[in-house]
């Protein structure tokens, strides 16, 4: 049930992002956070490591 709720939320956010558009800001967390605060939009942080 939790997975279904997460999927529904992801689809809702994706639908909103595609309707309004979004901007990629790479390698500058502070700039992305400031942009999210001024626009009132969500911030998605994607990170990974090769261990």
PDB file with one MODEL, atoms N, CA, C and O in Angstrom:
MODEL        1
ATOM      1  N   UNK A   1       0.825  -1.193   0.000  1.00  0.00           N
ATOM      2  CA  UNK A   1       0.000   0.000   0.000  1.00  0.00           C
ATOM      3  C   UNK A   1       0.867   1.255   0.000  1.00  0.00           C
ATOM      4  O   UNK A   1       0.548   2.240  -0.666  1.00  0.00           O
ATOM      5  N   UNK A   2       1.964   1.213   0.750  1.00  0.00           N
ATOM      6  CA  UNK A   2       2.856   2.363   0.808  1.00  0.00           C
ATOM      7  C   UNK A   2       3.473   2.631  -0.570  1.00  0.00           C
ATOM      8  O   UNK A   2       3.635   3.783  -0.972  1.00  0.00           O
ATOM      9  N   UNK A   3       3.812   1.556  -1.286  1.00  0.00           N
ATOM     10  CA  UNK A   3       4.381   1.702  -2.624  1.00  0.00           C
ATOM     11  C   UNK A   3       3.376   2.334  -3.572  1.00  0.00           C
ATOM     12  O   UNK A   3       3.747   3.170  -4.396  1.00  0.00           O
ATOM     13  N   UNK A   4       2.129   1.952  -3.469  1.00  0.00           N
ATOM     14  CA  UNK A   4       1.079   2.520  -4.313  1.00  0.00           C
ATOM     15  C   UNK A   4       0.916   4.013  -4.045  1.00  0.00           C
ATOM     16  O   UNK A   4       0.750   4.794  -4.982  1.00  0.00           O
ATOM     17  N   UNK A   5       0.961   4.413  -2.779  1.00  0.00           N
ATOM     18  CA  UNK A   5       0.859   5.826  -2.431  1.00  0.00           C
ATOM     19  C   UNK A   5       2.055   6.605  -2.968  1.00  0.00           C
ATOM     20  O   UNK A   5       1.899   7.727  -3.450  1.00  0.00           O
ATOM     21  N   UNK A   6       3.243   6.020  -2.890  1.00  0.00           N
ATOM     22  CA  UNK A   6       4.439   6.677  -3.417  1.00  0.00           C
ATOM     23  C   UNK A   6       4.351   6.841  -4.928  1.00  0.00           C
ATOM     24  O   UNK A   6       4.732   7.879  -5.470  1.00  0.00           O
ATOM     25  N   UNK A   7       3.851   5.822  -5.601  1.00  0.00           N
ATOM     26  CA  UNK A   7       3.694   5.891  -7.046  1.00  0.00           C
ATOM     27  C   UNK A   7       2.687   6.971  -7.434  1.00  0.00           C
ATOM     28  O   UNK A   7       2.922   7.731  -8.374  1.00  0.00           O
ATOM     29  N   UNK A   8       1.584   7.041  -6.725  1.00  0.00           N
ATOM     30  CA  UNK A   8       0.576   8.062  -7.009  1.00  0.00           C
ATOM     31  C   UNK A   8       1.152   9.460  -6.810  1.00  0.00           C
ATOM     32  O   UNK A   8       0.893  10.357  -7.614  1.00  0.00           O
ATOM     33  N   UNK A   9       1.930   9.652  -5.746  1.00  0.00           N
ATOM     34  CA  UNK A   9       2.551  10.947  -5.498  1.00  0.00           C
ATOM     35  C   UNK A   9       3.550  11.293  -6.596  1.00  0.00           C
ATOM     36  O   UNK A   9       3.589  12.431  -7.064  1.00  0.00           O
ATOM     37  N   UNK A  10       4.353  10.325  -7.006  1.00  0.00           N
ATOM     38  CA  UNK A  10       5.336  10.559  -8.066  1.00  0.00           C
ATOM     39  C   UNK A  10       4.652  10.937  -9.370  1.00  0.00           C
ATOM     40  O   UNK A  10       5.124  11.829 -10.074  1.00  0.00           O
ATOM     41  N   UNK A  11       3.563  10.284  -9.700  1.00  0.00           N
ATOM     42  CA  UNK A  11       2.831  10.602 -10.925  1.00  0.00           C
ATOM     43  C   UNK A  11       2.201  11.990 -10.846  1.00  0.00           C
ATOM     44  O   UNK A  11       2.176  12.717 -11.838  1.00  0.00           O
ATOM     45  N   UNK A  12       1.697  12.355  -9.683  1.00  0.00           N
ATOM     46  CA  UNK A  12       1.109  13.679  -9.518  1.00  0.00           C
ATOM     47  C   UNK A  12       2.162  14.762  -9.685  1.00  0.00           C
ATOM     48  O   UNK A  12       1.917  15.774 -10.342  1.00  0.00           O
ATOM     49  N   UNK A  13       3.326  14.556  -9.097  1.00  0.00           N
ATOM     50  CA  UNK A  13       4.415  15.534  -9.218  1.00  0.00           C
ATOM     51  C   UNK A  13       4.912  15.591 -10.661  1.00  0.00           C
ATOM     52  O   UNK A  13       5.185  16.671 -11.184  1.00  0.00           O
ATOM     53  N   UNK A  14       5.028  14.443 -11.294  1.00  0.00           N
ATOM     54  CA  UNK A  14       5.493  14.402 -12.689  1.00  0.00           C
ATOM     55  C   UNK A  14       4.515  15.120 -13.590  1.00  0.00           C
ATOM     56  O   UNK A  14       4.932  15.839 -14.498  1.00  0.00           O
ATOM     57  N   UNK A  15       3.234  14.947 -13.365  1.00  0.00           N
ATOM     58  CA  UNK A  15       2.226  15.636 -14.167  1.00  0.00           C
ATOM     59  C   UNK A  15       2.310  17.134 -13.986  1.00  0.00           C
ATOM     60  O   UNK A  15       2.165  17.882 -14.953  1.00  0.00           O
ATOM     61  N   UNK A  16       2.541  17.589 -12.765  1.00  0.00           N
ATOM     62  CA  UNK A  16       2.684  19.014 -12.499  1.00  0.00           C
ATOM     63  C   UNK A  16       3.942  19.562 -13.161  1.00  0.00           C
ATOM     64  O   UNK A  16       3.924  20.647 -13.741  1.00  0.00           O
ATOM     65  N   UNK A  17       5.025  18.811 -13.072  1.00  0.00           N
ATOM     66  CA  UNK A  17       6.292  19.277 -13.653  1.00  0.00           C
ATOM     67  C   UNK A  17       6.189  19.390 -15.165  1.00  0.00           C
ATOM     68  O   UNK A  17       6.709  20.343 -15.745  1.00  0.00           O
ATOM     69  N   UNK A  18       5.534  18.441 -15.812  1.00  0.00           N
ATOM     70  CA  UNK A  18       5.448  18.494 -17.259  1.00  0.00           C
ATOM     71  C   UNK A  18       4.505  19.603 -17.706  1.00  0.00           C
ATOM     72  O   UNK A  18       4.681  20.157 -18.791  1.00  0.00           O
ATOM     73  N   UNK A  19       3.509  19.935 -16.892  1.00  0.00           N
ATOM     74  CA  UNK A  19       2.570  20.985 -17.262  1.00  0.00           C
ATOM     75  C   UNK A  19       3.200  22.362 -17.114  1.00  0.00           C
ATOM     76  O   UNK A  19       2.967  23.244 -17.940  1.00  0.00           O
ATOM     77  N   UNK A  20       3.986  22.551 -16.083  1.00  0.00           N
ATOM     78  CA  UNK A  20       4.574  23.860 -15.806  1.00  0.00           C
ATOM     79  C   UNK A  20       6.000  23.989 -16.309  1.00  0.00           C
ATOM     80  O   UNK A  20       6.515  25.103 -16.416  1.00  0.00           O
ATOM     81  N   UNK A  21       6.638  22.895 -16.616  1.00  0.00           N
ATOM     82  CA  UNK A  21       8.040  22.918 -17.014  1.00  0.00           C
ATOM     83  C   UNK A  21       8.937  22.900 -15.792  1.00  0.00           C
ATOM     84  O   UNK A  21       8.490  23.163 -14.676  1.00  0.00           O
ATOM     85  N   UNK A  22      10.181  22.594 -16.006  1.00  0.00           N
ATOM     86  CA  UNK A  22      11.138  22.581 -14.912  1.00  0.00           C
ATOM     87  C   UNK A  22      12.513  22.906 -15.456  1.00  0.00           C
ATOM     88  O   UNK A  22      12.752  22.830 -16.661  1.00  0.00           O
ATOM     89  N   UNK A  23      13.414  23.269 -14.558  1.00  0.00           N
ATOM     90  CA  UNK A  23      14.766  23.662 -14.925  1.00  0.00           C
ATOM     91  C   UNK A  23      15.762  22.753 -14.220  1.00  0.00           C
ATOM     92  O   UNK A  23      15.678  22.553 -13.008  1.00  0.00           O
ATOM     93  N   UNK A  24      16.695  22.209 -14.973  1.00  0.00           N
ATOM     94  CA  UNK A  24      17.762  21.408 -14.385  1.00  0.00           C
ATOM     95  C   UNK A  24      18.870  22.336 -13.929  1.00  0.00           C
ATOM     96  O   UNK A  24      19.324  23.188 -14.693  1.00  0.00           O
ATOM     97  N   UNK A  25      19.304  22.180 -12.703  1.00  0.00           N
ATOM     98  CA  UNK A  25      20.471  22.896 -12.183  1.00  0.00           C
ATOM     99  C   UNK A  25      21.425  21.830 -11.689  1.00  0.00           C
ATOM    100  O   UNK A  25      21.156  21.166 -10.689  1.00  0.00           O
ATOM    101  N   UNK A  26      22.529  21.663 -12.377  1.00  0.00           N
ATOM    102  CA  UNK A  26      23.464  20.598 -12.036  1.00  0.00           C
ATOM    103  C   UNK A  26      24.658  21.129 -11.256  1.00  0.00           C
ATOM    104  O   UNK A  26      25.181  22.203 -11.551  1.00  0.00           O
ATOM    105  N   UNK A  27      25.080  20.366 -10.261  1.00  0.00           N
ATOM    106  CA  UNK A  27      26.313  20.605  -9.508  1.00  0.00           C
ATOM    107  C   UNK A  27      26.324  21.909  -8.724  1.00  0.00           C
ATOM    108  O   UNK A  27      27.400  22.434  -8.438  1.00  0.00           O
ATOM    109  N   UNK A  28      25.161  22.447  -8.367  1.00  0.00           N
ATOM    110  CA  UNK A  28      25.102  23.667  -7.558  1.00  0.00           C
ATOM    111  C   UNK A  28      23.880  23.608  -6.643  1.00  0.00           C
ATOM    112  O   UNK A  28      22.835  24.186  -6.942  1.00  0.00           O
ATOM    113  N   UNK A  29      24.031  22.899  -5.528  1.00  0.00           N
ATOM    114  CA  UNK A  29      22.911  22.696  -4.615  1.00  0.00           C
ATOM    115  C   UNK A  29      22.381  24.016  -4.073  1.00  0.00           C
ATOM    116  O   UNK A  29      21.168  24.210  -4.001  1.00  0.00           O
ATOM    117  N   UNK A  30      23.274  24.927  -3.692  1.00  0.00           N
ATOM    118  CA  UNK A  30      22.842  26.201  -3.116  1.00  0.00           C
ATOM    119  C   UNK A  30      22.005  27.007  -4.097  1.00  0.00           C
ATOM    120  O   UNK A  30      21.007  27.615  -3.712  1.00  0.00           O
ATOM    121  N   UNK A  31      22.405  27.014  -5.352  1.00  0.00           N
ATOM    122  CA  UNK A  31      21.646  27.734  -6.387  1.00  0.00           C
ATOM    123  C   UNK A  31      20.280  27.082  -6.600  1.00  0.00           C
ATOM    124  O   UNK A  31      19.273  27.777  -6.733  1.00  0.00           O
ATOM    125  N   UNK A  32      20.245  25.748  -6.631  1.00  0.00           N
ATOM    126  CA  UNK A  32      18.983  25.029  -6.817  1.00  0.00           C
ATOM    127  C   UNK A  32      18.044  25.267  -5.634  1.00  0.00           C
ATOM    128  O   UNK A  32      16.843  25.453  -5.828  1.00  0.00           O
ATOM    129  N   UNK A  33      18.577  25.264  -4.423  1.00  0.00           N
ATOM    130  CA  UNK A  33      17.759  25.500  -3.241  1.00  0.00           C
ATOM    131  C   UNK A  33      17.193  26.920  -3.248  1.00  0.00           C
ATOM    132  O   UNK A  33      16.021  27.120  -2.927  1.00  0.00           O
ATOM    133  N   UNK A  34      18.005  27.893  -3.607  1.00  0.00           N
ATOM    134  CA  UNK A  34      17.534  29.279  -3.684  1.00  0.00           C
ATOM    135  C   UNK A  34      16.436  29.421  -4.741  1.00  0.00           C
ATOM    136  O   UNK A  34      15.447  30.119  -4.516  1.00  0.00           O
ATOM    137  N   UNK A  35      16.605  28.771  -5.878  1.00  0.00           N
ATOM    138  CA  UNK A  35      15.597  28.811  -6.943  1.00  0.00           C
ATOM    139  C   UNK A  35      14.287  28.183  -6.477  1.00  0.00           C
ATOM    140  O   UNK A  35      13.211  28.715  -6.754  1.00  0.00           O
ATOM    141  N   UNK A  36      14.369  27.063  -5.777  1.00  0.00           N
ATOM    142  CA  UNK A  36      13.168  26.400  -5.265  1.00  0.00           C
ATOM    143  C   UNK A  36      12.439  27.282  -4.259  1.00  0.00           C
ATOM    144  O   UNK A  36      11.210  27.343  -4.254  1.00  0.00           O
ATOM    145  N   UNK A  37      13.193  27.960  -3.413  1.00  0.00           N
ATOM    146  CA  UNK A  37      12.573  28.831  -2.416  1.00  0.00           C
ATOM    147  C   UNK A  37      11.888  30.026  -3.066  1.00  0.00           C
ATOM    148  O   UNK A  37      10.790  30.401  -2.654  1.00  0.00           O
ATOM    149  N   UNK A  38      12.511  30.629  -4.069  1.00  0.00           N
ATOM    150  CA  UNK A  38      11.917  31.816  -4.691  1.00  0.00           C
ATOM    151  C   UNK A  38      10.719  31.476  -5.569  1.00  0.00           C
ATOM    152  O   UNK A  38       9.797  32.283  -5.692  1.00  0.00           O
ATOM    153  N   UNK A  39      10.717  30.298  -6.179  1.00  0.00           N
ATOM    154  CA  UNK A  39       9.610  29.920  -7.058  1.00  0.00           C
ATOM    155  C   UNK A  39       8.523  29.137  -6.334  1.00  0.00           C
ATOM    156  O   UNK A  39       7.424  28.969  -6.862  1.00  0.00           O
ATOM    157  N   UNK A  40       8.820  28.655  -5.125  1.00  0.00           N
ATOM    158  CA  UNK A  40       7.844  27.872  -4.390  1.00  0.00           C
ATOM    159  C   UNK A  40       7.673  26.467  -4.933  1.00  0.00           C
ATOM    160  O   UNK A  40       6.665  25.816  -4.661  1.00  0.00           O
ATOM    161  N   UNK A  41       8.645  25.990  -5.697  1.00  0.00           N
ATOM    162  CA  UNK A  41       8.572  24.650  -6.278  1.00  0.00           C
ATOM    163  C   UNK A  41       9.377  23.661  -5.442  1.00  0.00           C
ATOM    164  O   UNK A  41      10.187  24.045  -4.598  1.00  0.00           O
ATOM    165  N   UNK A  42       9.133  22.382  -5.698  1.00  0.00           N
ATOM    166  CA  UNK A  42       9.860  21.327  -5.005  1.00  0.00           C
ATOM    167  C   UNK A  42      11.277  21.197  -5.543  1.00  0.00           C
ATOM    168  O   UNK A  42      11.560  21.583  -6.677  1.00  0.00           O
ATOM    169  N   UNK A  43      12.153  20.656  -4.729  1.00  0.00           N
ATOM    170  CA  UNK A  43      13.534  20.419  -5.119  1.00  0.00           C
ATOM    171  C   UNK A  43      13.778  18.916  -5.092  1.00  0.00           C
ATOM    172  O   UNK A  43      13.562  18.265  -4.070  1.00  0.00           O
ATOM    173  N   UNK A  44      14.220  18.379  -6.195  1.00  0.00           N
ATOM    174  CA  UNK A  44      14.550  16.961  -6.279  1.00  0.00           C
ATOM    175  C   UNK A  44      16.069  16.846  -6.355  1.00  0.00           C
ATOM    176  O   UNK A  44      16.693  17.381  -7.272  1.00  0.00           O
ATOM    177  N   UNK A  45      16.655  16.151  -5.394  1.00  0.00           N
ATOM    178  CA  UNK A  45      18.102  15.975  -5.355  1.00  0.00           C
ATOM    179  C   UNK A  45      18.410  14.524  -5.718  1.00  0.00           C
ATOM    180  O   UNK A  45      17.907  13.595  -5.086  1.00  0.00           O
ATOM    181  N   UNK A  46      19.219  14.347  -6.715  1.00  0.00           N
ATOM    182  CA  UNK A  46      19.603  13.013  -7.173  1.00  0.00           C
ATOM    183  C   UNK A  46      21.106  12.850  -6.951  1.00  0.00           C
ATOM    184  O   UNK A  46      21.901  13.645  -7.453  1.00  0.00           O
ATOM    185  N   UNK A  47      21.486  11.836  -6.211  1.00  0.00           N
ATOM    186  CA  UNK A  47      22.908  11.597  -5.975  1.00  0.00           C
ATOM    187  C   UNK A  47      23.152  10.100  -5.988  1.00  0.00           C
ATOM    188  O   UNK A  47      22.239   9.304  -5.767  1.00  0.00           O
ATOM    189  N   UNK A  48      24.373   9.735  -6.245  1.00  0.00           N
ATOM    190  CA  UNK A  48      24.758   8.321  -6.291  1.00  0.00           C
ATOM    191  C   UNK A  48      26.239   8.197  -6.038  1.00  0.00           C
ATOM    192  O   UNK A  48      26.976   9.182  -6.059  1.00  0.00           O
ATOM    193  N   UNK A  49      26.660   6.986  -5.801  1.00  0.00           N
ATOM    194  CA  UNK A  49      28.083   6.709  -5.590  1.00  0.00           C
ATOM    195  C   UNK A  49      28.421   5.340  -6.173  1.00  0.00           C
ATOM    196  O   UNK A  49      27.595   4.427  -6.182  1.00  0.00           O
ATOM    197  N   UNK A  50      29.619   5.226  -6.644  1.00  0.00           N
ATOM    198  CA  UNK A  50      30.121   3.930  -7.142  1.00  0.00           C
ATOM    199  C   UNK A  50      30.994   3.344  -6.037  1.00  0.00           C
ATOM    200  O   UNK A  50      32.160   3.713  -5.893  1.00  0.00           O
ATOM    201  N   UNK A  51      30.430   2.440  -5.269  1.00  0.00           N
ATOM    202  CA  UNK A  51      31.163   1.847  -4.166  1.00  0.00           C
ATOM    203  C   UNK A  51      31.575   0.485  -4.530  1.00  0.00           C
ATOM    204  O   UNK A  51      32.213  -0.201  -3.731  1.00  0.00           O
TER     205      UNK A  51
ENDMDL
END
